[in-house]
Amino acid sequence: MAFKHKETLIIENRTIIRVIALVVASYLFLQFLGREIHVITLLLTAAFLAMALNPAVSWLSRRFGIKRRVRATAAAYLIVLFVLIGFTSLVVPPLASETVDFVKTLPDTIESFETQDSVLARFVRKYELDDQLSDISSNIRENTANYSRPVLSTAGRIGSTLLSAITVMVLAFMMLVEGPAWYKKFWALQPAKHRARNQAVAARMYRVITKYINGQVLIAAIAAGFALVALLIAGAIFNVSVNAIALSGIVFLFGLIPLIGNTLAAAVVVLICLFSSLGLAI
C-alpha cells in the first residue's frame, strides 16, 4: 500500500516583503528612467564624447608641454569647434537649400517622370503605379503649400537641439578636466588585491571604445570623400548638375551611425540622384 507524502512550502514574511520591495523598486526605477531619459542620454553622450576626445587632449598636453589639463582641453575643443564650424558652413547651407528646392520641385518631377521614356518610367506604367505616384504628388503639394505653419515648431526644435548640444559640450569639458582626478579616487576605493587586474581590463576597454569611435569617424570621412569625387566625376560624365558637397555631407553624417549608416547614406544619395539621372544613380 503506497502512502502519499504531502510537502508544505513555507514562505517567510521576510521573503514576501523583499519580493514586494523589489517589485516596487523596479517600478519606481522604470518610472524614473522614463521621466529622466533625456538627461541620462545627455550624460551618456557627454561621457562618450569625453572618451573620444581624451586621447587628443593627452596628446596635446604631451606634444606642446601643456601642464594644465584645462588648457589642453580648451585647445582640443577649439580645434573640434573649428572643424565643426567649417564642416557646417560647407555642408548645411547647400544641403538646406537643396532639400527645400527638392521638396518644392518634387511634385513636378514626379508628374514629368510619369511621361518619360526611361526604364524606370516604363516599369511604373507596366505595373500601373501611376495612381500611387499621383497620390504622392498631391500629398506633397498639400503638405508644402504653406511653409509658414511649421516655422515656430521647427525653431523650437532647433533651439532645443542647440541647448542639448551645448549641455553635452559643457559636461564633456568638465569630464575631461576632472576625469583624471575622478579616475584616481575611483581606483583608490577599490580593493588593492584586484586593483591592478581591474585597471588593466578597464584600460583595454577604454582603448577599444576610443579606437572604435575614431575608426567610425575615419570611415565616414573616407566614404564622404569617395562620394564627393564619384559624384563630381559621374555628374560631369552624364552632364547632370547635383550638389555633390551636400550629398557627401549626407554620406558623412549617416556614416557615423554604426553598422547601417553607410547603407542608409547610399540609399538616400542614390534615390536623390535617381530623380536627376538614371545613369548617375547607377
N, C-alpha and C positions, 0 to 999 in steps of 0.2 A: 504494500500500500504506500503510494507516494504522498509525501507531505509538501504542501506549497509554503514556501517561506516568503513572508512579506517584508519588504525593506522600506524603511521610513527615512525620508530625506528631510533633514532638519536644517533650515536656513536661519542663521542668527540675525537678530535685528541689526547688528552692526553691518553685516553684508548688505542687507536691504538698504540701509541708509547710504552706504558707499555707492551702490548702483544708482540710487536716486540722485545723489550729489554729482555723480559722473554725468548722468544724462542732462541735468540742469546746467552743469558747467559747459558741456559740449554745445548745448543750445545757445547759451549766452555768448560763447566764443564765436559761433557761426553768425549770430546777430551782430557782434562787434566787427567781424570781418566784412559783413555786408554793408555796414554803415561807413567803415573806415577804409574800404578797399582802395579808394583814390589816394589817400595818404600813404597807405602801405605800398602802393605801386610807385609813388614818387620816391619813397625811401629806398626801395629795391633798385629803381632806375639810377638814383644817385650813387648807391653803392657799386653798381655795375660800372658806371662811368668813372668812378674814383679808381676802381681796379684797373680799368683800361688806361687811364692817364698816369697812374703811379709809375710805370716804367719810364715814361717821358720825363716826369718830374725828377726821378732819381738820376737819370742820365744828364739832365741839365745841371743838376746840383754837382755831380762829379766832374762834368766836362768843363764847366766855367767856374768851378770853385765857389759856388754859392753856398754859404754856410747856413743861412736861414732858410728853412723849408718854405716859409711864406713867399719869399721872393722867387724861388724856383717854381712854386705852384702858380704864382701870378704870371711868370714868363710863359709857362706851358699854356695857361688859359688864354693869354694874348695871342699866341700862335694859333690855337684852336679857333678863337674868335675871328681872326683874320682869314683863316681858311674857310670858315662857315660863311662869313660875310661875302668873300669873293665868290664862293660857290653859289650862294643865294642870289647875288646880283647877276650872275651869269645865267642861272637856270630858271629862277622863279618868274621874273618878268616875261621872258618869251614863253614859258610854259603856261602862265596865266592867260596871256593874250591868245596863244594857240588854242587853249581849251575853250575860251569864250567864242573865238571865231569858229572853232569846230562845232560847238553846240548850236551856234546860230545857223550855220550853213548845213547842218546835218539833215534837216528835213528836205531841203532842195537836192542835196546829194543823193538821198535815198530815192527821191522821185525821178531824178535823171538816171539813176542807176538801173531802174526798172526797164528803161528803154534802150540800154546799152547792148551792143552786140559783143559781149565778152563771155568767157567760160562761166564765170560766176553768175552773171545775169541770166544766161540760158539755163543754168541749173535751177535758179529761182523760178523761172517761168515753167520749166519742165515739171517741177513738183508743186506748182500752184501756190507759191509762197507770197504772191503779190499782195494779197489782202492783209497778211500779217505785217508786211513792210509798210503798207499804207496806214495801218493802225498805229504802228510805232511812230511813224512820221507825224500823225495827227496828235498823238500824246505829247511828243516833244514840242510841237508848236504851242500846245496849250500850256505846258509847264514853263516854257521860256517866253511866253507872251509878255509877262511883266516881271522885270528883274528887280524892281524896287521893293517888292514884298519881303524877300529873304535877306535884305541888306542888314537889318538890325540883328537878326539871329546869327548871320554869318559873322558880323562884327563881334557879337558876344562870344562866339566860339573861338575866334582868333584871339580875343583878349584873354579868355580862359586858357588857351593853349600857351600864349606868351607867359602868363603868370606861372603856369606849371613848369615851363622851361626854365624860367628864372629861378624858381624854387629848387629845381633839380640841380642847377648850376651852383647855387649857393650852398646847398647841402653837400654836394660833391667837393666843393672847395674846402669846406670845414673838415670833411672826412680825410682829404688829402693832407691838410695841415696837421690835424690832430691824430691821424692814423697811427704813426709810429708810437706815440705815447700810449694810445689805447692798446696797441699790439703788445707792448711790454707789460702793461698792467694785466692784460688778459692772461698771458703766459705765466705771470708771477702768481696768479691764483691757482694754476694747475699743479697737480702733484708732481714733485720733482722726479719721481720714478718713471713716469711715462712722458715727461715733457719733451725730451729730445725726439722721441719717435713721433709724437703728435705734431711737433713743429716741422719735421721732415715731410710728413703727409700733407700738412697744410701748405707748405711751400710748393710741393708738386701740384696740388690742386690749383693754387694761385697761378702757377706758370701755364697750366693747361687753359685756364679761363682767359688770361691775357693774350696768349698766343691765338686762341680761337677768335677773340674779338679783332685783333689786328689782322688775322688772316681773312676774316669776313669782310673787313673794310678794304683790304688789298684786292680781294677777288671782285668786289663790287666796283672798285675803281678800274680794274683791268677790263671788266665787262663793259663799263661805260665808255672807256677809251676805244675799245674794239667796235662798239656800236656806233660811236661818232664817226670813226674812219669809214666803216662799212656803209653807213647811211650817206655820207658825203660822196663816196665813190659811186654807189649804186644810184643815187639821185642824179649825178652827172651823166651816168651811162643811159638811164631811162628818161633823162630830161624832165625830171619831176622835182618840184620845189617842196621840201619838207624842212621843218625846224629841227635840224639834227642835234643842236645843243639841248633843246627841251627834251627830245626823246632820249638822248643819252643820260640826261638828268633823271628821267623816269627809271632807266635801267639801273643807275647807281642807287637810288632810293629803295627800289624794290629789291635790289641785290643785298641790302642789309638784312632782309628777312631770311632767317635760316631755312635751309632745305628747299623751299618752294619759291623763294624770291626771284631767282633768275628765270624760272619758268613763267611766273606771272608777268615779269617785265617783257619777256619775249612775246607773250600772247598779246599784251597791250600794244606794244610797238607794231607788231605785225597787223593787228586789227586796224590801227590808225593808218598805216601805210596802205592797207587794202583799199581804202576809200580814195586813195590818190592813184595807185597803180598796182595792178596785179603782179607785174614783174618785180617791182620794188618790194612788195610783201614777200614774194618767194625768195 
